[in-house]
Amino acid sequence: MNLSGAVGNYLNAWEGHSSLHGEMLHILTNIILIATMDEIKTQYNVLSQQKLWTTSLIDVFHDEILNRLLTESSFLISTSWTTTEEWKSEPYVTIKIGFEDTQFLTDKYGNVIPEDDENLKTFSLSSNDFSQNTQDNIVRMILRNNILAAVETNDNTIQVIGISNIQDSNELVPFINNVVGLSSLFGQSGYQLFSIPAKVDESEDFSTLKQILKGLSTQTFNIIDEYIDINTLQL
């Protein structure tokens, strides 16, 4: 059975007040675990266009999409520079996130940095550098947007030491287990701390699931693909 069939069977049981309602919901909960992203997107659009959402459907779709965003996405937090003085004049931090196995380093213009580029120095932390709990916290913050990156620099080194919510400085993720602030560690002078908005670069798939999650959370249920023909949508 595919996701469309599972959703249809659940709705038939729910609308008919059938005793099979609970069983159909259980089957749906298992089917969505193995559904493709395209299947989930299509069913979200169908249910939204036909206004068929129920509280249980919202919960099932919300939980699965959030779980995929937290456990299957990968990210790369990075910056690059030729000289630290040049970087200070136009500081930047990029957070690339998606479902690719590997994220590529990019410069401040979004261009991929070749591995043999000797003119640029780089700093980066990937999702693999963090515990699963810290990964989850970082992705949750990305989902809410508006991220400030804390960056420490001296004459030779630049490093990102944490991120925080631009609207609530108490919501922060320090990278203590990965990078310890140099000035804090050594008590040396000559280090500067920058707090700058991070540019988040989302893959198309990540952005799509993020839009679906927002629709489920706010119960707005807008069709997420502006090019889709809603007249062709059906369960």
Secondary structure, 3 states (H helix, E strand, C coil): CCHHHHHHHHHHHHHCCCCCHHHHHHHHHHHHHHCCHHHHHHHHHHHHHCCCCCHHHHHHHHHHHHHHHHHHCEEEEEEEECCHHHHHHCCCCEEEEECCCCCCCECCCCCECCCCCCCCEEEEEEHHHCCHHHHHHHHHHHHHCCEEEEEEECCCCEEEEEEEECCEEEEEEECCCCCCCHHHHHCCCCCEEEEEECEEEECHHHHHHHHHHHHHHHCCCCCCCCCCCHHHCCC
